[in-house]
């Protein structure tokens, strides 16, 4: 239930000073938040603490946090699980868990979500100040409740939690970038810091000149989540088929995947030699693995039932993974802000769903970024160049909460 880890901090600014405790809370170790914690730990002057509800197995995550306090819980909404959950929350292990949390003395508590767990800890963590790390902006999704499978059943709940926390958080760190919260500022209590996922310095793969013969085989990497059915979003199997039926090799590395989708992709890879399905890879290893391919792709295309504002401002962390790996990127141009980042840094091209069916033709006309272009993009989007803004924001929120 409790892990303590330690790694050297060679770039420490002042190891002798008393460290400010930064407490990161959420259902599990969130990828982008862990990147932030990693860079802050190496900067020195901070003690990083993770509080979560699943066991941490990755060495990279263990080495990022000075302390990891966890309690394994299953929040699946079934009568059997609810009974087990209540029993575990009233047991000895849970009492020890909450005692360890109560003993913390955070300079900043950063809660990532939204989720039922995030809301619970937002209410329980009375030691201020509290910052809410905002990933997807659920205010921009369609706010309707549904219990049908494949409809994004938690979207309405996420919206309600987000709405509650917006009015009470001391500050917001917004992953979706500049302008994405402009229309919602009146609904937010505290200051906002727009902060993209960015590239982790130690994960950047130095680019090498590749000889891409467009008349021969093309290899594209996809690293991320998948789905079986999701209202308003193109079926995952359909998108995969559109690519491999053009004779393009698609190398699929899942982050999270459901049993049904995994079975579908495994069967499809047996029937079509152009689909290559792999097991999940640790986040600190995936960049080097996919760097050997020609391109990266972001697969998510939507119809008019999906709120256009949500699409316009949504930011996918996997795009920054591709930039770390030095891969040119193809992505849905409906993701306006994300496409602007990619195209402005000469790292890829926005396409439509119709374009996906003629991707080989588009690739034949596309001029990939040069080695110098890739180096510049990786340099411009380094998290180490931006992390001072987080530190300044933490200091500001801490001072405001004390004032």
N, C-alpha and C positions, 0 to 999 in steps of 0.2 A: 504493500500500500504506500510505501514511502521510499523514494530513491534520492540519493544525494550524489551529484556528479561534479566534476571539476576539470576544467581544461585551462592550460596556460593562456595568459592574455598578453602576447608579445607587443601589442600596440597600445598597451594601457597608458592612459594619460597621467594617472596618479594612483598607484596601487596602495599607497600608504594611507590615503584618505578614507574616511568612513564611507562605505558604499551605500548608495540609494537602492532600496529594495523595490524592484519592479515585479509585480505579481500579474501573471497572465492566466486568465480563467476561461474555460470553455469545455464543451463535451469531449474534445480530444485536442491533440497538438495541431493547431491550424497551420497550414503550410506557410502562408505569407507572414503571419504573426511570428512564427519560428524564425524566419529569415531576419525579421526586425530584431528579435531577441538575441540572435546570434551576433549580429553586427554590434549591437549595444554592449554585449558581454565583452567582445574583443576591444571595444573602445576603452573599457576600464571605468571604474567608478560606480559600477552597478552590480547588484546581486539579482540574478534572474531566477524567478520561481514560476513553475508551471503547476496549476491546479486543474485536474481533468478527471474524466470518468471512464477511462479505458486504459488498459495497461500499455506502457510505452516499450516498444521492442527495438526501434531503430536506434543504433548507436549515435547517429548524427543528432537526433533529438535529445538523447540522454546527455550528450556532451555540450548541448547548447544551454541547458538550464543548470544552475547551481543546485537547485532543489526541485524535485518532482514529487508532488503530493497527489495521489490518485486513489479513487475508490471505484472499483469495477461495478458498473450498474447497467442494467438492460432496460431502456425506456420504451421498448416496443409496446404498442397499445393493445395488449391481450390480457384477459382476466388472469391468466396464470402468471404472466410477467408482472402485472400490477401487484399481485399478492406477494411475489418474491421481493419486489422493490420495496414495498412497505416494511417487510420483515427485515431486509438488510439495512434500511435507513434507521431502524430503531435498535440495531444490534451494536455489539461492542466495537466492531471494526469501524462503523460509521461514527461512533462517539470519539474514537481516537482520531479519525480523519478530521472531524470538525474542531477538535482541540488544537491540532496542528495549524489549521487555518486561522483560528482565533489568536494564536501566538504570533502570527505574522505582523510586521509593522511596515506596511507598504508606503513608499513615497508616492507611487502611482499604482492603482489597480486597473488593469485593462481587461475588459470582458469582451469576448468575441461571440458573435451570434448573428441573427437572433435565434433563440431556441428556448424551450421550456427551462433547460438547465441554466442558460444565461440569465433568464428572468429571475429564477430562484436565487442565484448568487448576486444579482443586482440588488435584490431586496435584503439578502443576508449580510453582504459586505458593507457594514455601516461605517467602516473606517474610510474616510474620504481621502483623496479625491478619486472618482471613478470615471474612466474613459471608456467609451463604447467604440470598438473597432467594427466598422461597417463594411461588409462585403457587398453582396447584391443589395440593391435598394428596393425593398418590397413595396414601398409607396408608389413606385413606378409600374408595378405589375397590376393585373386586373384584380381588384379587391372583391372577390366573391368566394363564398364557402362551397366546397364540394366534397362529397365522400366517394366519388367514383374513382376507381383505379386509373392512373395515367393522367389525372387532371392537375397534378401538383397540389395534392390535398392539404399540404401544410402552408401553402402560400398565404392564405388569409390569416392563419394563426401567426405566421412570421410578421405579417403587416401589423397586426394588433400589438405584438410584443415590441416591434420597432417603434411604433407610435408612442407606446408607454415610456420606453427608454429615452426617446428623443426629448421628451418633456422634462426628464430628470437627470440625465447624464451631465457631468461637469464639463465634458468635452467629447467631441466625435473625431475619430480618425477615419477618413473616407477613402476606401480603396479605388473608387470609380473616377477620381480625378477632377480637375477644375470644371466648374459649371454644372456638375451633375446634381448638386443639391440646391441650386439657386432658387427654384420655385418652392422649395420646402423650408427655407431659412426661418420663416415665421413660426414653424412648428418645432424648432430646435432651441433648447434652452441655452446651451453653452457654445463656446467657440468651436470652429471646425477646421481641421487640417486635411487638405486633399493630399493623399500620399499613395502613389501607384505601387504595385508589387515590386517593381524594379528587379535588377539582376544582382545576385549575390556574387561578390568578387571571386571567392574561392571556387565557384562553380562555373565560371566563364571558361569556355574551351577556346584557346587561341585558334583563329581560323587559318585554314590552309587552302591554297588554291586547288580547286577541284576541276577536273576536266569532265564536263557534263556533255555527253553526246546525245542530243535531243532526239536523234533518230533511233537510238538504242533504248535499253531498259531504263525506266525511271523509278526511283525509290523514294517514297514519301513516308514520313513518320507521323503517327498520331499517338500522343501520350496524354491520357486524361480519362474522364468519366464517360459512361455510355448509358443508354436507356433502352427499354423495350418499347414502351408507348408513353408519349407525353403530348397532351393536347396542344395544338398550335405549332409543334416542332416536328420537323421531318423525321420519319422513322429511321432509327440508326442503321438498320439492315439495308434500307433503301439507299442511304448515302454511301455506305460501304460498297454496295453493288455497283453504283454509278461510277465509282473510281476503278475498281478491279476489272470491270467488264471492258474498260478501255485498254487493258493490258498494262496497267500501272501497278507496280508493287506497293502495297500498303502494309506497313509494319506497325502493328497495333500493340501498344503497351498500356494496359488498363491501370487506372488509379483505384477507383471503386467500380465494381461491376456486379450486377445481379446474376443469380444462377441461370435464369432463363436466357439472358443476353450472352453470357459466357458460353452456354451450350450452343446457341445459334452461331456464334462466331467460330467456335471450334469446328462445328460441322461444315460451315462454309469454307473454312481454310483447308479442309480435307478435299473439298470438291473443286476448289479454285486455287491454283498454284500462286496467284498474285496476292492472296491474303496471307499474311504471316502473323499469327496470334501468339503472344508471349505471356509469361507470368508477370505479375507486378514486380517492379523494381524499386529499391529504396531511392528516396528523392535525391540523395547526394551522388547517386551513380547513374541516373537516367540520362543526364546531359551528355556524358562521354559516350554512352551507348548510342544515342540517336544522332550524334554529331557526324557519324559516318554516312548518313543518308543524304539525299539531294535536297529535300524540302521538308518542311513541317506543315501540317494543316490543322485548322480549327474547324471542327465539324459541328455546326449548329445553324440551321436555316429555319426560318419561321414564316408562318402565314399571317394574314391581317388580323387574326384573333389575338395575337400577342401585342401588348401595348408597345407602340413604336418608341415611346420615351424610354422604356426599360431597355430596349435594344440599342438605342442611341448612346446611352451612357454606360452600359455594362462593360466591365473589364475582366478579361479571362487571364488568370495567372499563367496558363500554359503557353501563352504567346511569349511571355518573358523567359520561359524555359527554353523555347526554340531560339530566342535571341542569345541566351547563354550558350547554347549549343552551336551557334553560328549558322542556323538554318534559315534560308528564305522562307517566307510564310504566305500561304493562301488562306484567306478568311472571308467570312460573310460580310459584305460591305454594309449590311443593315446595322452592324455594330460600328456606328459612325466614329465615336471617339477612339475606339481601339484601332480601327482601320487608319485613322489619321496618324496615330502614333507609329504604326508600322510603316506606312508610306512616307511619312515625313523623315523617318530614319533610314529610308531606302532599303527596308528589310522585307518587302513583300508587296502583295497586291490584294485588294478587295475584289471579290467576285460575287455573282448571284447564284441562286440555286440552279438556274438554267445553265450557267457556266460550268457547274460541277460536272454536268454530263458531257462536256466537251473540254475537259481539263487538259487532256493531252495536246489538243490544238492550241490552247492558251499558253501552255508551257513552251511549245515550239516557237512562240513569238515573244516570249518574256525574256528580258535580259536580267539575269540574276545579279545581286549585289557583288561588287568586287571585294577582295580581301580587306581593302582599306575602308570600304563602306561598312563592312561588318565590324571591324575594329572600332570605328567611330560610334556606331550604334551601341556596342557593348560598353564603351567608355561613357557615352552620354547618359546611359540608363543604369549605371552602377548605383547600387544602394548606398555605398560608402560616401558617394558625393552628395547624397540627399539626407542622410541620417541625422545630421545636425538640426534639421528642421523638426524632427521628432523630439530630440532632446530639448530644444527651445520650447516646444509645445508642452512637454511634460512640466517644465519649470513654470511656465505660465499658468497651467491648470492648477498645479500645486499651490502657487502663490495666491491665485484667486480663491481657492477653497479655504485657505487659511485667513484670508482677508475678510 
